[in-house]
């Protein structure tokens, strides 16, 4: 990032802050859905021209595992994901 000129660096930072703010918005939207798998959010602040923003959340590194694209995805995992997305859709439509 140090080798990028000032204008491109400013544009990149604005884009990253925008993505961060979308993430904050998603967490705000789904935080009240019962049984939706989500790490606990302790603190969240959107970014702006004065601050990059921050999300402080529960550390799941010792209680969860990453799954590969193909190796561990089962029919049950796919069904659970579909159920959670259906719950989310029902929530936003209510």
N, C-alpha and C positions, 0 to 999 in steps of 0.2 A: 504494500500500500504506500510505502514511503516514496516509491518511484513514480507515482501517479501525480500529474500536475494538479494544482490547487482546485481548479474548477471541477475536474473529474472526481477528485476526492470528495468535494462538497456534495456532488450529485450522488455518489456512492453512499455516503453517510446518510443523506436524506432518504435514500431508498431503503437502507437497513433500518432506519428509525421507523419508516412507514411499515415495513414488514413486522417489526417489533410491536407496533401499535395494533396491527391486525391480530397478532397473537394475543395481546391483552384483550382485545374485543371478543375473540373466541372464548377465552377463559371466562370473561364476564357473562357471556351468553350461556355457557354450559354449566356454570358453577352450581346452579340450583336444581339440576336434574338429578333425581334420586338414583343411586346405584350406577351412575356413569363413572367409568374408570378414569380417574384423574388424580394426579398428585396434589397434595394439599398445597394451596397457595398461601404463603405467609404475608407477602407484601408484593404489590404490583404498582408500577408507575409508568405511564405512557411517556414516550419521548417527545421532545419539542426542540426549538432552536437553542435552548439553554441547557438541555439535559438529554442524554442518550436513552434514558428510561431504564427500568430494572424489573426483573421478576425474580423473587426469591421463593423457591418452592421446595417441597419435601424431596429428600435424596432417596431415590429408588434403586440406586446402584447395587445395593446388597440384597434387595428383596425381589428384584425383577431380572429377567434375562432378555437380551435381544434375540430375536428370531431371524433366521436367514430368509431369503426370498422364497426358497422352495423347500429346504430341508425339513423344517419343522411346522409348516403351515398345515393344519389339519382341517377337516370338514367342520369339526366342533369350533375351532378358532374362527373360521369364516362365519359360521352361524352366529357366534357371540358378537362379532363385529357388526353383522347385519342387524342384530337385535338392538345394539347400542345406537346405530345410525337411525333406526326406526324410532327409538325412544326420543332421539334428538329432533327428528322431523316432527313428531307428534308434539313435542314441547314448543317448538317455534311456531307451530300452527295453532296453538291454543291461546 
